[in-house]
Amino acid sequence: MKISTEIWSSANILGEERAIYELAKAGFDAWDFSMFEMARIDWSTYQVQPSTHPLSGNDYVAFAKKLKRIGEENGIFCNQSHAPFPSMVPGIRDHLKRAIECTAIAGGKHCIIHPDNNRSAEENAEMYFELLPFAKEHGVIICTENMWNWNNDLDQASKAACSHHDDFVAHIKAVNDPNFAACLDIGHAEMKGLDTSARQMILALGDKLEALHIHDNDRWHDSHRIPFSMNIDWNDVVSALKEINYKGIFTLEADAHIRTTAKTEEEAIREIVNLKNAARRLADMFENA
């Protein structure tokens, strides 16, 4: 079982190029191409704002090629990516297509594109139908992800697109395309109020589960912490993945871990190693199950 992790959190300290090098040095097999800086969102107006990041400029192709080369030179590959979000923001569709293109350039197979939290499977399918021809042209599989909203009165998560295993399956069936699959966010599945679990999600999705976002939480909030640091039952998760004969990669999205424990380059590099150790522990559990 190969292991990977997102690069956004470490790149905020090290830059993308150094982050990929340090992931390889630590012992990760792959890297998850975070593209959030491609489209900065003004959350007060829900508008895409100008960005100075290379992914947003005219040299985005060269930048993606450079990251792929750095990875290859250090024995690590891009397994998947995360497109900018939220997908319902006006003007973001071109960025989603660019994210698909950059995924292919970097060598990734899957591009995670969030559904609209507040739309049905059939409504979200229309967005994915628009993007799928472009994804197929570039040899990329689009993955939708289980989301959540928040109920302030109850102080817990509430229904959103793919937040329940039945609705997640409905989204997959509404698109019904070989270039469309599921990325299960383990932490989201374990949030209080959603009436599901990571195990239920995994068993319901079966062979349509092709990618993971792995992180820990208190089974209440969306904490994005390092596995084995909080309350998720990882034996339960791993046994379910084994039961469906999961063939993907174990990809961490524990971005809050580095953001809250590392301020310097030295600290970021130390925590990359800690993330690798946690990911390898999970992978070993899967191999030995």
N, C-alpha and C positions, 0 to 999 in steps of 0.2 A: 504494500500500500504506500503510494507516494504522498508526500505532504507539501502543502503550499500555504501562503499567507498573503493577505492584502499588503500593498506597499504604501498606501496613503499615509498612515500614521507615522511610519518611519521616514518617509520622504519629506514630511514636514520639518524634520530635523536634519536629515542627511541629504536630501535631494533624491530623485528617482534613481539616478545612475549609481550612486553610492549605496542606496538601499538594496538594490538588486545584488550588488557585489557582496554586501554583508549577509544577505539571506543565503547566498550560495556558500559563503565561508562558514556560516553557522551550521549548514547541513540540510537546508530545505532543498527539495527536488524541483520546485516550481514556484512561480510568483503570479499573483493575481493583480492584473493591471487596473489600478484605481484611476478613473477618469473624471472625478468630481470637479477638478479645477478647469476642465474643458469649458464648463458653463457655470459661471457663478450666478447664484440665485439671490435676488433681493426678496427676502421672505415677507417683507412688509407690503410689497406691491405684486409679488408673484411674477416678476419679470426677470428674464435673462439679462445679466449685466456684462459689460466688457471685461475681458480677462487678459492678462499679460502672459499667461502660461503658454508654453510652446504648443500644447495640444489645441489651443484656441487660435493659433496664428497660422500663417501660410506655410510654415515649415513643420507642420504636424507629422507629415509622412516621414521626414528625415529623423524626427525625434523618436517616433515609434520604432523605426529601423535601428536606431542607435541603442535603444533599450534592449531590443532583441539580441543585438550583437554582443552587448555586455553580458547578457545572460548566457549566451552560447559559449562565450569565451571562458566563462566560469562554471560551466557544466550545469546550468539551470535553465528551465524553459518556462514560457508563459502558458499556463493552462486555461485561464479564464480571465474575464474582465468584468468591471462594473461600470455601466454607462452612467452619465449624469442623471440626476433626478431632482424633483418629481417629474414624471413623464407628461403630466397634464399642463405644465407651464407653457404658455404661448411662446412659440419660437424655438422650442427645444427639439423638435423633430429632426432638423438638420444635424443637430449635435448627436442625436441617437444614431443616425446613419454614420456620422464620422466615427463614433465609438465602435460600431460594427467594423468599419474599415480598419481602424487602428488595432482592433483585436486580431484581425487576419494578418496585418502587417507584422505584429509582434509574435505571431505564431500560435495565438490562443484558439481554442475550439469553441468555447461558450462565452456568450456576452449576456450578462444579467441586466435586464431592463424591467424596472418596476412596473406593475400595473397601476392604474389609477385607483387609489384606495377606495373611492366611493362609487365605482362603477361595477356593473354586473359582468359576469364572464362574457356574455355576448357583446356588451359594449366595449370591453377591453380587447376582445378579439379583433375589432375593427382596426385598432392601432397596430396590433401585431401583424394583421394581414397586409397593412401598408408597408411594414418593415421587412417582411419575410422574403420578398423577391430580392431585395438588396442583400440580405443575409446569405441567401443561397448563392448569389453571384460571387460572394466572398468566401464561401465555404464555412460559414459560421452558424452555430446553433444558438437561437435566442432562448434564454431561460426566463420565465417569470418567477416571482418570489412571493412568499407569504408575508402579508403586511399587517399593520395594526393601526387602530385609532385609539384615542384616549378619552375615557369618561371621567371628567373631573369630579362629578358628584359621587361616583362610586370609588374613585381613586384606583382605577384599574383599566386595563386595555379593553377595547370594544371592537366589534365587528369591522372588518375591512376586506378588501379583495384578497382572496386566498387565505384568509386568517383561520378558516376552519377547513379540515381535511376534505369535506364534501365539496366546498366551494373551490378549493385548489384543484381537485379532480375535474370539476366542471369547467374551469378555465382551460385545462389541458384538452378536454374533449371539445370545447367550443372552437379551438383552433385546429386541432387534429391534423398536425403536420409533422413529418419526420425531422424538420429543422426547428421544432419547438419542444421544449422540455421544461422540467422543474428544477429550480435551485431552492433547496430547503434551508431556510434560516432556522437553525436549531434553537437559538435564543428566543426568537419571535414565537415559535411554536410552544414554548414553555411559559409564556406570560399569563398571569392571572386574568381571568375574565374571558378567555377565548374558547373555552370548552373543547380543547384538543390537547395534544401532546406531540412531542417529536416522534415518539414511537407510532402513534396513530397516523401521523402524517406520512412517515416512511412506508408503513405497510399499505396505506391507501394509494400512494403514488407508484409503488413498485418499480418497474423498469423505466418509467418516465422520469425517475429521479436521477439526474445526471450530474448534479453539482451541489455543493454544500457551502453554507456560511456557518462556521463553527465558532461559538463563543458561549460563555457561561453567564448565568444571572441568578437572582434570588427567587426565580419562578414567579416574579411579579412585574419587575421593571425590565426595560431593554438595556441591559448593563454593558454588553460587549466586553466582557472580561475574559481573562485567560482561563481555559478549561482547567477544572479541578480546584478552582478558587472559590466557587460559590455552591449553588444547590442543585444543579442539574445532575440527574443520575446517568452517568456516562456508560455504565454497564448496560443499562436499558437501551440507550441510543445505539451503542455498538452492536448489541445482539439483534436489534431490528434491522440494522444495515446488513448484517451478516445473513439474516433471514431472507432478504430480498436479493442477496448476492450482488450488492452494490459494486459497480465496476468503475466508479469515478475516483476522484482524488479527495483527500481530506484537506480542505482549505479553510484556514482560520480567518475570521473577521473580528478578532478581538482588539479592534483599533483603540478602544478606550484604555486598554492596558498600557500601551506605550504613551498615550497622551497624558495619563495621570501618574506615570512612574518615571518618565524620562524627560529631562530638559536639555541635557548635553549630548553630544555625539557619543561619548563614552557610555553614558547611561542607555542610550538607544541601542547601541550594539549589544550591551549586556542583556537587555530585555528581548532582543531578537533571538538570542540564544535560549532564553527562558521559554519563549514561544515555541521555538523548535523542539525543545524537550517535551513540552506539553503535547504538541502535535504528534511527535514520535511515540509518546506513551499511548495515545489514542490509536495510532496506526498499529502498534504492537498488540494492543487489546483486540483489534479487529483480526489481525493475522492469527492470533492464538485462540480466538473464540471457537 
